[in-house]
Amino acid sequence: MMNTPAVQALAERWANELDAVEAAAPASWVASLRERARAEFRASGLPHRKVEDWKYTPVRLLAESAPRLGRAGSGSGRYAEPLVDGAARLDLAGDSVDGAFPELPGGATVCYLRDIPEELEPQVRGLLEGVEISGPGRAFAALNTVFLDQALVIHVPESVDAGRLLVRWGATGDIDPAFSQARILLLLEKGSRLEMIEQFDSGADGALNVMLQAVLADGADWRHVRLQNETDQSVLFTSTSVEQAADSRYTCNSFDLGGGLVRHEVDTVLAGPGAHADLGGAFVLDERRHVDNHISVDHAAPDCSSEQFFRGVLGGRSRGVFNGRALIRAGADGSSVVQSNANLLLSWLAEIDTKPELEIYADEVEASHGATVGQLDESAVFYLRSRGLSDEAARRMLTAAFCHAVSDRLDDRELANKVAAMLDDAMPEGE
């Protein structure tokens, strides 16, 4: 038996609960996809440690809370104060929109999958049917697909700047909360732009599985910020997949300040010449928190570039994971790749697993990667103490500056300063 009895029992219960999930009058192809996903999950079950990509993700922690599988409860959700002001706002409680859809400039729209214009259906269908849902490593994608009828579609027309969209993930306050499933599809047409900020800060001990699929046409620009500050009992799985055409740009910066079991997957394909992906993240962990970052960038066309820049600070008995992969395919000459993961361990009981990977099949490329794990530089601590700071203040200043290297990547100075202050507040005490 590869899974623990508790995980196996949870998988069997969820497989039975899937049979009771009803759809809201989906199109026939959506219904077919949902039925295939049910069958795949029933056959494969949940991932275990022998599935390489899930080697460091303890699914057993999800089994301990054993949430029911179903839709989120009705009613208004609970949300944190908005991370930014003046942005269009999309509040989501599980897979349901809380309130009205936001109005975006330039004819950009947000709607349910069932309400998409006819001309978008072929592209959307191809995108959804292309998601791999077979095998235990894709179990959570299969679960998510069963709830596909509630998916949201964001469409930004050609050459439109849709401004800033704040997506707040809330909690319903159910006595018996569900393991909620949500899907967002983002379609950016040629030369369009969107800034999207995701805020996971509900203050509830919930469980959420979010899949975000994006297609960036030629010259499109997607700026993506994700901030997570959930409780120590919460579970959050997010998966972001991006298809990038020529000269498109995807910028993503993630910040993890809380959460009990958190896993982020980012997969982007640089499919057109000149595409660029800039991926950064900071995770600040304490107690027994567990955060996985799984990053994959596929250089499938020439003259593309990517950067992975992640920093972790770990205290208590926490554990962090960075698994970053960059693939440069044959013919993708002129590619440029930079990978960097640096980590500070503030406790002898904290753990970090870091695995930067380069897989190169082209000749004319520039590629570098590196990973470091260590403690604070004692000479730097001594220098600050010689300038009048206490030992505690010196250590907190150096640790904060270490993570500010990621928040400083944000274009908006006001947002960068706010995130930096939240990082400072989340810093664990050294031991």
C-alpha positions in Angstrom: 0.0 0.0 0.0 1.6 3.2 -1.2 -0.7 5.6 0.7 -1.5 5.5 4.4 -4.9 4.0 5.3 -6.2 7.5 6.1 -5.3 8.9 2.7 -6.7 5.8 1.0 -9.9 6.1 2.9 -10.2 9.8 2.0 -9.7 9.0 -1.7 -12.4 6.4 -1.6 -14.9 8.7 0.2 -14.2 11.5 -2.2 -14.7 9.1 -5.2 -18.2 8.3 -3.8 -19.0 12.0 -3.1 -18.1 12.9 -6.7 -21.1 10.9 -7.8 -23.4 13.4 -6.0 -21.9 16.5 -7.6 -24.5 18.0 -9.9 -23.8 20.4 -12.8 -25.6 23.6 -13.8 -26.8 22.7 -17.3 -23.3 22.3 -18.8 -22.6 21.9 -22.5 -22.3 18.3 -23.7 -18.5 18.5 -24.1 -18.2 19.9 -20.5 -20.4 17.1 -19.2 -18.2 14.5 -21.0 -15.0 16.0 -19.6 -16.5 16.0 -16.1 -17.5 12.3 -16.4 -14.0 11.3 -17.6 -12.5 13.2 -14.6 -14.7 11.3 -12.2 -13.6 8.0 -13.7 -9.9 9.0 -13.6 -10.0 10.0 -10.0 -11.8 6.8 -9.0 -9.1 4.7 -10.8 -6.0 6.6 -9.6 -6.8 7.9 -6.1 -4.6 10.5 -4.4 -0.8 11.0 -4.9 1.7 9.3 -2.7 5.4 9.8 -2.0 6.5 7.6 -4.8 5.0 10.0 -7.3 8.1 12.1 -7.9 6.4 15.5 -8.1 4.6 14.8 -4.9 7.5 13.4 -3.0 7.7 16.3 -0.6 4.0 17.2 -0.3 2.4 15.4 2.7 -1.1 14.7 1.5 -1.7 12.9 4.8 -2.1 16.4 6.4 -5.2 16.9 4.2 -6.5 13.5 5.3 -6.2 14.5 9.0 -8.8 17.2 8.5 -10.8 15.0 6.0 -13.0 17.8 4.6 -16.1 16.8 2.6 -15.9 17.2 -1.2 -18.5 19.5 -2.5 -19.5 23.0 -3.4 -18.9 25.8 -1.0 -21.9 26.8 1.1 -24.2 29.7 0.2 -24.2 33.2 1.6 -21.6 35.9 1.8 -18.1 34.9 2.5 -15.5 36.4 4.9 -12.7 38.4 3.4 -9.7 40.3 4.5 -9.4 44.0 3.9 -8.5 44.6 0.3 -4.8 44.5 -0.4 -5.1 47.4 -2.8 -7.6 50.3 -3.3 -9.2 51.4 -6.5 -9.1 48.0 -8.3 -11.9 46.1 -9.9 -12.8 43.4 -7.4 -13.8 39.8 -7.8 -14.8 38.1 -4.5 -14.9 34.3 -4.6 -16.2 31.9 -2.0 -15.1 28.5 -3.3 -16.3 28.2 -6.9 -19.0 30.8 -6.5 -18.9 34.6 -7.2 -19.9 36.6 -4.2 -21.7 39.6 -5.4 -21.7 41.1 -8.9 -19.1 40.5 -11.6 -16.6 43.4 -11.8 -16.7 45.9 -14.7 -13.4 46.1 -16.5 -12.3 48.7 -19.0 -12.2 48.4 -22.8 -14.8 45.7 -23.1 -12.9 43.1 -21.0 -15.3 40.7 -19.4 -15.7 38.2 -16.6 -18.4 35.5 -16.8 -19.1 31.8 -16.0 -18.0 29.2 -18.5 -21.6 28.4 -19.4 -22.1 32.0 -20.5 -19.1 32.5 -22.8 -19.7 34.0 -26.3 -19.9 31.4 -29.0 -16.8 32.7 -30.7 -14.7 31.9 -27.7 -15.9 28.3 -27.2 -13.4 26.5 -29.5 -10.4 28.1 -27.8 -11.8 27.5 -24.3 -12.7 23.9 -25.1 -9.3 23.2 -26.4 -7.7 24.7 -23.4 -9.8 22.7 -20.9 -9.6 19.4 -22.8 -5.8 19.8 -22.9 -5.4 19.5 -19.1 -3.9 16.2 -18.1 -6.1 14.4 -15.5 -4.8 10.8 -15.6 -2.7 9.2 -12.9 -2.3 9.9 -9.1 0.0 12.9 -9.8 -3.0 14.6 -11.5 -5.6 13.7 -8.9 -6.3 17.2 -7.9 -6.7 18.3 -11.5 -9.2 15.6 -11.9 -11.1 16.7 -8.8 -11.1 20.2 -10.0 -12.4 19.2 -13.4 -15.5 17.6 -11.9 -16.6 21.1 -10.8 -15.8 22.6 -14.2 -19.3 23.9 -14.9 -18.7 26.7 -12.4 -15.4 27.9 -14.0 -14.9 31.5 -14.7 -13.6 33.0 -17.9 -11.8 36.4 -18.1 -11.4 37.8 -21.6 -9.4 40.9 -22.5 -9.8 42.0 -26.2 -7.0 43.0 -28.5 -4.9 46.0 -27.5 -7.0 46.6 -24.3 -5.4 47.5 -21.0 -7.9 46.0 -18.5 -6.2 47.7 -15.5 -6.0 46.1 -12.1 -8.2 43.2 -10.9 -8.2 42.1 -7.3 -9.4 38.5 -6.7 -10.2 37.8 -3.0 -10.7 34.2 -2.0 -13.0 34.1 1.0 -14.5 31.6 3.4 -18.2 30.8 3.8 -18.2 30.0 7.5 -19.8 26.6 7.1 -19.8 24.4 10.1 -18.7 21.6 7.9 -16.5 23.3 5.3 -15.8 21.7 1.9 -12.6 21.1 0.0 -13.6 23.7 -2.5 -12.6 23.5 -6.2 -12.3 26.6 -8.4 -11.1 27.2 -12.0 -10.3 30.5 -13.8 -9.5 30.8 -17.5 -7.7 33.9 -18.7 -7.7 34.9 -22.3 -5.5 37.9 -23.2 -5.7 38.8 -26.9 -2.9 40.4 -29.0 -1.3 43.4 -27.3 -3.6 43.3 -24.3 -2.7 43.8 -20.6 -4.0 42.8 -17.2 -2.7 43.2 -13.7 -4.2 40.5 -11.4 -3.7 40.4 -7.6 -4.9 37.2 -5.8 -5.4 37.5 -2.0 -5.7 34.3 0.0 -6.4 35.7 3.5 -9.8 34.5 4.7 -8.9 33.8 8.3 -10.6 30.4 8.2 -9.4 26.9 8.5 -10.5 25.9 5.0 -9.3 23.8 2.1 -9.1 25.1 -1.5 -7.9 23.8 -4.8 -7.6 26.5 -7.5 -6.6 26.0 -11.1 -5.7 29.0 -13.2 -5.2 28.6 -17.0 -4.0 31.5 -19.1 -3.4 32.1 -22.8 -1.3 35.1 -23.8 -1.4 36.1 -27.4 1.3 38.0 -29.3 2.6 40.9 -27.2 0.2 40.3 -24.3 1.3 41.3 -20.8 0.0 39.7 -17.6 1.3 41.0 -14.3 0.3 38.5 -11.5 0.7 39.0 -7.7 -0.3 36.3 -5.3 -0.3 36.8 -1.5 -1.3 34.0 0.9 -1.7 34.5 4.7 -4.1 31.8 5.7 -4.3 30.0 9.1 -2.0 27.2 10.3 -4.9 24.7 9.8 -5.7 25.7 6.2 -4.9 23.8 3.0 -4.3 25.6 -0.3 -3.3 24.0 -3.6 -2.9 26.3 -6.6 -1.9 25.5 -10.1 -1.2 28.2 -12.8 -0.5 27.1 -16.4 0.4 29.7 -19.0 0.7 29.5 -22.8 2.8 32.4 -24.2 2.9 33.5 -27.8 5.6 35.7 -29.4 6.8 38.7 -27.4 4.3 38.1 -24.6 5.3 38.7 -21.0 4.2 36.9 -17.8 5.4 38.3 -14.5 4.4 36.5 -11.2 5.5 37.3 -7.7 4.1 35.1 -4.8 4.2 35.7 -1.1 3.5 33.0 1.5 3.1 34.2 5.0 0.9 31.5 6.5 -1.0 28.3 5.7 -0.7 24.8 7.1 -0.2 22.9 3.9 0.4 25.0 0.8 1.5 23.9 -2.7 2.0 26.2 -5.7 2.5 24.9 -9.2 3.5 27.3 -12.1 3.9 25.8 -15.6 4.5 28.2 -18.5 5.3 27.4 -22.1 7.2 30.0 -24.1 5.8 29.0 -27.4 6.6 32.1 -29.5 9.9 33.9 -30.2 10.7 36.6 -27.7 8.4 35.5 -24.9 9.5 36.2 -21.4 8.5 34.7 -18.0 9.7 36.4 -14.8 8.7 34.3 -11.7 9.6 35.3 -8.1 8.5 34.3 -4.7 9.1 34.6 -1.0 7.9 32.2 1.7 8.2 33.0 5.4 7.4 29.9 7.5 7.1 29.1 11.2 5.7 26.5 13.5 4.8 23.4 11.4 3.8 25.2 8.2 4.6 23.5 4.9 5.0 25.3 1.6 5.9 23.7 -1.8 6.8 25.7 -4.9 6.9 23.7 -8.1 8.0 25.8 -11.1 8.4 24.7 -14.7 9.3 26.9 -17.7 9.4 25.3 -21.2 11.5 27.2 -23.7 9.9 25.9 -26.9 10.9 28.8 -29.3 14.0 30.8 -30.0 15.1 34.0 -28.3 12.9 33.5 -25.2 14.0 34.3 -21.6 13.0 33.4 -18.1 13.9 34.0 -14.5 13.1 32.2 -11.3 13.9 34.1 -8.2 12.8 32.6 -4.8 13.7 33.2 -1.2 12.7 31.4 1.9 12.9 32.1 5.6 12.1 29.1 7.9 11.7 28.9 11.6 10.2 26.4 14.1 9.6 22.9 12.6 8.5 24.3 9.2 9.4 22.8 5.8 9.8 24.6 2.5 10.3 23.2 -1.0 11.6 24.8 -4.2 11.5 22.6 -7.3 12.4 24.8 -10.2 12.8 23.4 -13.8 13.8 25.1 -17.0 13.7 23.2 -20.3 15.3 24.5 -23.4 14.2 22.5 -26.4 16.2 21.8 -29.5 15.9 24.8 -31.8 15.3 27.2 -29.0 18.6 29.0 -29.7 19.1 32.4 -28.1 17.3 31.3 -24.9 18.3 32.9 -21.6 17.6 31.2 -18.2 18.4 32.4 -14.7 17.4 30.3 -11.6 18.1 31.4 -8.1 16.8 30.0 -4.7 18.3 31.3 -1.4 17.1 30.2 2.0 17.7 31.1 5.6 17.1 28.6 8.4 16.4 30.3 11.7 15.8 27.0 13.6 17.8 23.8 13.7 14.5 21.9 13.2 13.4 23.7 10.1 13.9 22.0 6.7 14.3 23.1 3.1 14.4 20.9 0.0 15.7 22.8 -3.0 16.1 21.4 -6.5 16.9 23.8 -9.4 17.0 21.9 -12.7 18.3 22.8 -16.2 17.5 20.6 -19.1 19.1 21.9 -22.3 18.9 20.6 -25.9 20.1 23.7 -27.7 23.6 25.1 -28.3 23.4 28.9 -28.3 21.9 29.6 -24.9 22.8 31.4 -21.6 21.8 29.5 -18.5 22.7 29.6 -14.8 21.2 28.2 -11.7 22.0 28.2 -8.0 20.7 27.4 -4.6 21.9 28.3 -1.1 20.9 27.2 2.4 22.3 28.8 5.5 22.0 30.9 8.5 22.5 34.7 9.0 25.9 36.1 8.4 27.3 36.6 11.9 29.7 39.3 10.7 26.8 41.3 9.4 25.0 40.9 12.7 28.1 42.0 14.6 28.4 45.1 12.3 24.8 46.2 13.0 25.3 45.6 16.8 28.4 47.7 16.7 26.2 50.5 15.3 23.9 50.3 18.4 21.3 47.7 17.4 20.3 44.9 19.7 21.0 41.4 18.6 17.3 40.7 18.0 16.9 43.9 16.0 19.9 43.2 13.9 18.8 39.7 13.1 15.3 40.9 12.2 16.6 43.6 10.0 18.9 41.3 8.0 16.2 38.7 7.7 13.6 41.2 6.5 16.1 42.6 3.9 16.6 39.1 2.6 12.9 38.8 1.7 12.5 42.4 0.6 14.6 41.5 -2.5 11.3 39.8 -3.7 8.8 42.5 -2.7 11.1 45.1 -4.3 10.4 43.5 -7.6 6.8 44.8 -7.6 6.2 47.8 -9.9 3.7 49.5 -7.5 5.7 51.1 -4.7 2.7 51.4 -2.4 1.9 47.7 -2.8 5.6 46.8 -2.5 5.8 48.6 0.9 2.6 47.0 2.1 3.9 43.5 1.3 7.3 44.3 2.8 5.6 45.3 6.1 3.6 42.0 6.0 6.8 40.1 5.5 8.3 41.8 8.4 5.4 41.0 10.7 5.5 37.3 9.6 9.2 36.8 10.4 9.8 33.9 12.8 11.9 34.2 15.9 15.3 32.6 15.6 16.4 29.8 17.9 
